[in-house]
Amino acid sequence: MARTAIVTGGTRGIGAAISIALKTAGYKVAANYAGNDEAAAKFREENGIAVYKWSVADYDACAAGIAKVEAELGPVDILVNNAGITRDSMFHKMTREQWDEVINTNLHGVFNMTHPLWSGMRDRKFGRVITISSINGQKGQAGQVNYSASKAGDIGFTKALAQEGARAGITVNVICPGYIATDMVMAVPEKMREAIVAQIPAGRLGTPEEIARCVLFLASDDAGFITGSTITANGGQYFC
């Protein structure tokens, strides 16, 4: 019987590539999204993947959304915490709202999604929790103190929770992408993109599909002995 996966932020960018890859591999997939109804509807129509709307920053909304997914698709064995936002600003100009919005989505959202699913995974003696962090959670980035802090927190969350889940057959891992050719990155002026690529030894941006393939492996039975790991996918730009 096909396992069920939830991908947060699963209708656009890296999340969309992950949702499609999981469906292609035979999983039942629920793609969560927070706000863009038009993009979500288009994604559902083009890919035949069920979409569900809620904010990962809201614990109660996550619990209700998960309950709906499980009623319609079955128990969730695979969670991909991909949803994330940026509210960039140099620290001396950063507002409390910019800090709170990023932490609530990127860090609290990982707890809000994982916590309601944890007991079921423990009971079934199987689970895969895969969180998408960032190169900037590893090395930091000026103008992204809030984002870097949230993504570094995701790494710490993973290392600690992996130790709790191991004996229950649950693996918990994190992927740290470098600069990926998503709509957001491609919207950056060409000269700025060229400056970014110049810092990447591979000489190019990554693709969403390359991150999706990392997720596919970590979600598989073949990755059952890999937990608490950080997969660095950045073309050689940074080594941790």
C-alpha positions as CSV (number, residue, x, y, z in Angstrom):
1,M,0.0,0.0,0.0
2,A,1.4,3.4,-1.0
3,R,2.6,5.6,1.9
4,T,1.2,9.1,2.3
5,A,3.4,12.2,2.4
6,I,2.7,15.8,3.2
7,V,4.9,18.5,1.6
8,T,4.5,21.9,3.2
9,G,4.8,24.8,0.7
10,G,4.3,22.0,-1.8
11,T,2.8,23.7,-4.7
12,R,5.6,26.1,-5.8
13,G,9.4,26.1,-6.3
14,I,11.3,23.4,-4.5
15,G,8.2,22.1,-2.8
16,A,6.4,21.6,-6.1
17,A,9.4,19.5,-7.4
18,I,9.3,17.4,-4.2
19,S,5.6,16.8,-4.5
20,I,5.8,15.8,-8.1
21,A,8.8,13.5,-7.4
22,L,7.0,11.7,-4.6
23,K,3.9,11.2,-6.6
24,T,5.9,9.9,-9.6
25,A,7.6,7.4,-7.2
26,G,4.2,6.1,-6.1
27,Y,3.5,8.0,-2.9
28,K,0.1,9.5,-2.1
29,V,0.9,13.2,-1.8
30,A,-0.8,16.1,0.0
31,A,0.7,19.5,-1.1
32,N,0.1,22.1,1.6
33,Y,0.1,25.8,0.7
34,A,-0.6,29.0,2.7
35,G,-2.0,31.7,0.4
36,N,-1.8,31.5,-3.4
37,D,-5.0,29.9,-4.4
38,E,-4.5,30.4,-8.1
39,A,-1.1,28.8,-8.1
40,A,-2.4,25.9,-6.0
41,A,-5.3,25.3,-8.3
42,K,-3.1,25.3,-11.3
43,F,-0.7,22.9,-9.7
44,R,-3.5,20.5,-8.8
45,E,-4.9,20.6,-12.3
46,E,-1.5,20.0,-14.0
47,N,-0.2,17.3,-11.6
48,G,-3.2,15.6,-10.1
49,I,-1.9,16.2,-6.6
50,A,-4.3,17.0,-3.8
51,V,-3.7,20.5,-2.3
52,Y,-4.6,21.7,1.2
53,K,-4.6,25.2,2.5
54,W,-3.4,26.2,6.0
55,S,-0.6,28.2,7.6
56,V,2.2,26.2,9.2
57,A,2.6,29.1,11.7
58,D,-0.7,28.1,13.3
59,Y,-0.5,24.9,15.4
60,D,-4.3,24.3,15.5
61,A,-4.5,24.8,11.7
62,C,-1.8,22.3,11.2
63,A,-3.5,19.7,13.4
64,A,-6.8,20.2,11.6
65,G,-5.1,20.1,8.2
66,I,-3.3,16.9,9.1
67,A,-6.5,15.3,10.3
68,K,-8.2,16.1,7.0
69,V,-5.3,14.7,5.0
70,E,-5.3,11.5,7.0
71,A,-9.1,11.1,6.6
72,E,-8.8,11.4,2.9
73,L,-5.4,9.8,2.0
74,G,-4.5,7.7,5.0
75,P,-2.0,7.9,7.9
76,V,0.9,10.2,7.1
77,D,4.3,8.4,7.2
78,I,6.4,11.1,5.4
79,L,6.6,14.7,6.3
80,V,8.6,17.2,4.3
81,N,8.9,20.5,6.1
82,N,9.5,22.8,3.1
83,A,7.4,25.9,3.8
84,G,9.5,29.0,4.4
85,I,9.5,32.7,4.0
86,T,12.0,35.6,4.0
87,R,11.6,39.1,5.4
88,D,15.1,40.4,4.8
89,S,16.6,43.4,6.4
90,M,19.8,44.5,8.0
91,F,19.5,43.8,11.7
92,H,19.6,47.5,12.8
93,K,16.5,48.1,10.6
94,M,14.7,44.8,11.3
95,T,11.4,45.0,13.0
96,R,9.9,42.7,15.6
97,E,7.3,41.8,13.0
98,Q,9.9,40.7,10.5
99,W,11.6,38.6,13.1
100,D,8.4,37.0,14.3
101,E,7.0,36.2,10.9
102,V,10.1,34.3,9.8
103,I,10.6,32.4,13.1
104,N,6.9,31.5,13.3
105,T,6.9,30.0,9.8
106,N,10.4,28.6,9.4
107,L,11.0,27.3,12.9
108,H,7.7,27.1,14.8
109,G,6.2,25.7,11.6
110,V,8.5,22.7,11.7
111,F,7.3,21.9,15.3
112,N,3.7,22.6,14.4
113,M,3.7,20.1,11.6
114,T,5.9,17.4,13.2
115,H,4.3,17.3,16.7
116,P,0.8,16.2,15.6
117,L,2.2,13.5,13.5
118,W,4.8,12.1,15.9
119,S,2.6,9.9,18.0
120,G,1.2,8.1,14.9
121,M,4.6,7.5,13.5
122,R,5.8,6.1,16.8
123,D,2.7,3.8,17.0
124,R,3.3,2.5,13.5
125,K,7.1,2.2,14.1
126,F,7.8,4.0,10.9
127,G,8.3,7.7,9.9
128,R,10.3,10.0,7.8
129,V,10.7,13.7,8.8
130,I,12.7,15.7,6.2
131,T,13.2,19.4,6.7
132,I,14.4,21.8,4.1
133,S,16.9,24.2,5.8
134,S,19.3,26.4,3.9
135,I,23.0,27.1,3.3
136,N,22.4,30.3,5.2
137,G,21.3,28.3,8.2
138,Q,24.8,26.8,8.1
139,K,27.0,29.8,7.3
140,G,24.8,32.8,8.1
141,Q,24.0,35.7,5.8
142,A,24.0,39.5,6.3
143,G,20.5,40.9,6.0
144,Q,19.0,37.5,7.0
145,V,19.6,37.3,10.8
146,N,15.9,36.1,11.2
147,Y,16.1,33.6,8.3
148,S,19.5,32.3,9.2
149,A,18.5,31.8,12.9
150,S,15.3,30.0,11.9
151,K,17.1,27.7,9.5
152,A,19.9,27.0,11.9
153,G,17.2,26.1,14.4
154,D,15.8,23.6,12.0
155,I,19.1,21.8,12.0
156,G,19.2,21.6,15.8
157,F,15.7,20.4,15.9
158,T,16.6,17.6,13.5
159,K,19.7,16.4,15.4
160,A,17.8,16.3,18.7
161,L,14.6,14.7,17.4
162,A,16.5,12.1,15.4
163,Q,17.8,10.7,18.7
164,E,14.3,10.3,20.0
165,G,12.9,8.7,16.9
166,A,15.6,6.2,16.0
167,R,14.3,3.3,18.2
168,A,10.8,3.8,16.9
169,G,11.8,3.4,13.3
170,I,11.6,7.2,12.5
171,T,14.4,9.0,10.7
172,V,14.7,12.7,11.0
173,N,17.0,14.5,8.5
174,V,17.6,17.9,7.1
175,I,18.6,19.1,3.6
176,C,20.4,22.4,3.2
177,P,20.1,23.7,-0.4
178,G,22.4,26.3,-1.7
179,Y,21.1,28.7,-4.4
180,I,18.5,27.0,-6.5
181,A,16.9,28.2,-9.8
182,T,13.5,28.9,-8.4
183,D,11.2,31.7,-9.5
184,M,12.4,33.8,-6.6
185,V,16.1,33.4,-7.4
186,M,15.5,33.9,-11.2
187,A,13.7,37.2,-10.4
188,V,17.0,38.6,-9.0
189,P,18.7,40.9,-11.5
190,E,21.0,39.1,-13.9
191,K,24.2,40.8,-12.6
192,M,23.4,39.7,-9.0
193,R,22.7,36.1,-10.2
194,E,26.1,36.2,-12.0
195,A,27.7,37.3,-8.7
196,I,26.0,34.4,-6.9
197,V,27.0,31.8,-9.4
198,A,30.6,33.1,-9.3
199,Q,30.7,31.9,-5.6
200,I,29.6,28.3,-6.5
201,P,32.4,26.0,-7.5
202,A,30.0,23.9,-9.6
203,G,29.5,27.1,-11.8
204,R,25.7,27.0,-11.8
205,L,22.6,27.2,-9.7
206,G,21.0,24.0,-8.5
207,T,17.6,22.8,-9.7
208,P,14.5,22.1,-7.6
209,E,14.6,18.5,-9.0
210,E,18.1,17.9,-7.5
211,I,16.7,18.8,-4.1
212,A,13.7,16.6,-4.7
213,R,15.9,13.6,-5.5
214,C,17.6,14.1,-2.1
215,V,14.1,13.9,-0.5
216,L,13.2,10.8,-2.4
217,F,16.2,9.0,-1.1
218,L,15.7,10.0,2.5
219,A,12.0,9.0,2.3
220,S,12.8,5.6,1.0
221,D,13.3,2.3,3.0
222,D,16.9,2.3,1.7
223,A,17.7,5.3,3.9
224,G,16.5,3.6,7.2
225,F,20.0,3.8,8.8
226,I,20.4,7.5,8.0
227,T,19.1,9.8,10.7
228,G,20.2,13.1,12.3
229,S,22.1,13.9,9.1
230,T,22.5,17.2,7.2
231,I,22.6,16.8,3.5
232,T,24.4,19.7,2.0
233,A,23.4,20.4,-1.6
234,N,25.0,23.6,-2.7
235,G,27.4,22.9,-5.5
236,G,30.5,23.1,-3.3
237,Q,29.8,26.7,-2.1
238,Y,30.0,25.8,1.6
239,F,31.2,22.8,3.6
240,C,30.1,22.2,7.2
